Structure formats: structure tokens, C-alpha cells
Amino acid sequence: MKDTVMNKESWKIAQSIVGTSKGRPENDFYPTPKESILSLLDVEVFEHEIWECACGNGAISDVLLSKGFSVTSTDLYDHGYGQSGIDFLSTHLGDGIPSKTIITNPPFNIIYEWIEHSIFDLDVDKMALFAKLSLLEGVKRTKLLELTPLKWVYVFRKRQTLTRNGEKKRNSGMIAFAWYVWEKGYKGNPMVSWI
């Protein structure tokens, strides 16, 4: 009986890690910890104007604003911050996008489409995405990543603790995260560093 309980618990943890667990927040909403954003700004230089296109509750935007950046904050859903009702995946260059520099934590369940749209449709100059380290896995994703100017993968030395609907969960530090940085014109394999 004990093995069965352990197996069920292990299964729940595995589902949480890959993003299929029950109780997952609607719209894949996990605010980015302030320390995670500051770590990125310690190693990367960005243009003054930034588009935070999955702004959620403003976790990333507020840090960027506090550091003197001009930030346009949009989201498809209303989390009480920025301009809601903006579907990033439906934006086009002709729409007058706010900036070609993006820093965001997009929904992981559509991250493939997010990268593809950013690089090939919007032709961004620089983009930093906060995402699971497992983004580097999988045939479909790796084929896409090989076609893009992915320059840096900054892996966190310490596991980042995200909240679910504003609450810290028991196993919230189990998933490895990284910042992925694309730069227009970059050629070569991505470089890896630790932050």
C-alpha cells in the first residue's frame, strides 16, 4: 500500500513539472519572482523601451520600471495590470507593436507558438523569455530553437519559487527555470551560463 501511495505522489509531482496537473491556474498564470528578473538584468543589457506582452499582475513590468525602463504592459487576460485583451499571437508588425524588445514569462503551454511568432512574424530585435529548462527538450522545440538566433540560456543555480494563484505551493521549487535570450543577427549555437 505504501508503494502505491508513493507512486501516486510521484505521479502528481511529475504532472506538476510537465504542466498537466489538476488545479493548474487558468491561463497558465505564474508570476515571475522579483529576484529572477533582477538576475537577468545583472547579465544582459536591454534597450530603454520594452514590451512585456504577458504582463499578468505586473511582476516583471514593475521591476523594469523601477530600473528606469519604459515598459508597455499587455496581456490577453485581465490580471489587474496593464492593458488586457491584447492577444500577442495575433499581433502583426503593421499593428504598430510597442517595442521590438520583449521581456516576458509566456504561458509554457503555448511557448512554441510564442517563439515562432516573435522571431518569424514580428522579427524582434531582442527577446528574453523566462521558461522551464525543459524548453530545451523535445524534437519539435529543438528544431525550432535551431532555426532561431537563441544566444543565451541563463540557468538558475537555485531553483526559483513561483506561486500558483498567489500561493506558494509545497513542491513549488522543484522545477528548473532559465532565461532564454534571442538576439537578431546572432549566429551560432546558444551559450549557457549560470545565474
C-alpha positions in Angstrom: 0.0 0.0 0.0 2.8 2.4 0.9 4.4 1.9 -2.6 1.0 2.8 -4.2 0.8 6.0 -2.2 4.4 6.9 -3.1 3.7 6.2 -6.8 0.6 8.4 -6.7 2.5 11.2 -5.1 5.4 10.8 -7.6 2.9 10.9 -10.4 1.3 14.1 -9.1 4.8 15.7 -8.8 5.7 14.6 -12.4 2.4 16.1 -13.7 3.1 19.4 -12.0 6.6 19.6 -13.5 5.4 18.9 -17.1 2.4 21.2 -16.7 -0.6 18.8 -16.7 -1.6 18.8 -13.1 -5.2 19.4 -11.8 -5.5 22.8 -10.1 -3.2 24.4 -12.6 -4.1 28.1 -12.9 -6.3 29.2 -15.7 -4.3 30.7 -18.5 -1.0 29.3 -17.1 -0.6 32.3 -14.8 2.6 32.1 -12.6 4.1 35.5 -11.7 7.8 35.8 -12.0 9.8 36.3 -8.8 11.5 39.7 -8.5 14.9 38.0 -7.9 14.6 36.1 -11.1 14.1 39.4 -13.1 17.0 41.1 -11.3 19.3 38.2 -12.1 18.6 38.7 -15.8 19.3 42.5 -15.6 22.6 41.7 -13.9 23.8 39.9 -17.0 22.0 41.4 -20.0 21.7 44.9 -21.5 18.4 45.9 -23.0 17.1 48.9 -24.9 15.2 51.5 -23.0 11.8 50.6 -24.4 10.5 47.1 -23.6 7.2 45.3 -24.3 6.0 42.9 -21.6 3.4 41.1 -23.6 2.2 38.6 -21.0 2.3 41.0 -18.1 0.0 39.2 -15.7 0.0 41.1 -12.4 3.0 43.3 -13.4 5.7 41.3 -11.7 8.2 41.8 -14.5 7.0 45.3 -15.5 7.3 46.7 -12.0 10.9 45.6 -11.7 11.7 47.0 -15.1 10.0 50.3 -14.3 11.9 50.6 -11.0 15.2 50.2 -13.1 14.2 53.1 -15.4 13.0 51.3 -18.4 9.9 52.4 -20.4 7.6 49.5 -20.4 4.4 48.7 -22.3 2.5 46.0 -20.4 -0.2 44.0 -22.2 -1.9 40.6 -21.6 -4.7 38.7 -23.2 -6.3 38.3 -19.8 -7.1 40.8 -17.1 -4.9 40.2 -14.0 -5.4 43.8 -12.8 -2.3 45.2 -14.6 -1.5 46.7 -17.9 -3.8 46.6 -21.0 -5.8 43.4 -21.2 -7.4 41.9 -24.3 -4.2 42.0 -26.4 -3.6 38.6 -28.0 0.1 38.6 -28.5 -0.1 35.7 -31.0 -2.5 37.8 -33.2 -0.3 40.9 -33.3 1.4 41.9 -36.5 4.2 44.3 -37.4 1.6 46.6 -39.2 -0.3 46.9 -35.9 2.4 49.2 -34.6 3.8 46.9 -31.9 5.1 48.9 -28.8 8.7 47.6 -29.0 10.9 45.1 -30.7 12.5 44.3 -27.4 10.5 41.8 -25.3 11.0 40.5 -21.8 8.2 38.2 -20.5 7.2 34.9 -18.9 4.8 33.5 -21.5 2.4 30.6 -20.9 4.5 27.4 -21.3 1.7 25.5 -22.9 2.0 27.8 -26.0 5.7 28.7 -25.8 6.5 27.1 -29.2 4.0 29.3 -30.9 5.2 32.3 -28.9 8.8 31.9 -30.0 7.8 31.2 -33.6 5.6 34.3 -33.7 8.2 36.6 -32.1 11.1 35.6 -34.3 9.5 35.0 -37.7 6.4 37.2 -37.7 7.4 40.1 -35.5 11.1 40.0 -36.3 12.0 41.1 -32.7 15.5 42.6 -32.1 15.9 41.0 -28.7 13.7 38.8 -26.5 14.1 37.3 -23.1 11.7 34.5 -22.0 11.5 33.1 -18.5 10.7 29.4 -19.0 11.3 25.9 -17.8 14.7 24.4 -18.5 12.8 21.6 -20.3 12.2 24.0 -23.2 15.5 22.6 -24.5 14.0 19.2 -24.8 11.7 17.7 -27.4 12.2 17.2 -31.2 9.7 19.9 -32.3 11.0 22.5 -29.9 14.7 21.8 -30.6 14.2 22.0 -34.3 12.6 25.4 -33.8 15.3 26.6 -31.5 18.0 25.6 -34.0 16.4 27.9 -36.6 16.3 31.0 -34.3 19.0 33.3 -33.0 19.0 31.9 -29.5 22.1 33.5 -28.0 22.0 32.7 -24.2 20.4 30.2 -21.9 20.9 31.5 -18.3 20.2 28.6 -16.0 19.4 29.5 -12.4 21.8 28.0 -9.9 19.0 28.0 -7.3 15.5 26.7 -8.1 13.0 29.6 -8.5 9.9 29.5 -6.4 6.8 30.6 -8.3 3.3 31.0 -6.9 0.1 29.5 -8.1 -2.8 32.0 -7.9 -0.7 34.0 -5.4 0.0 31.0 -3.1 3.3 29.2 -2.7 2.8 25.5 -3.2 4.5 22.7 -1.3 6.6 21.5 -4.3 7.0 24.9 -6.0 10.8 24.8 -6.0 11.0 21.5 -7.9 11.1 22.8 -11.5 14.3 24.2 -13.1 14.0 27.5 -14.9 16.1 29.6 -17.1 16.1 32.9 -19.0 16.3 32.4 -22.8 17.7 35.3 -24.7 17.4 35.8 -28.5 19.2 38.5 -30.4 18.5 39.4 -34.0 21.5 38.6 -36.2 23.2 36.2 -33.8 24.8 33.2 -35.5 26.0 30.0 -33.8 25.0 27.7 -31.0 23.4 29.1 -27.9 25.8 29.8 -25.0 25.0 28.6 -21.5 25.8 30.3 -18.3 24.5 30.2 -14.7 22.9 32.9 -12.7 
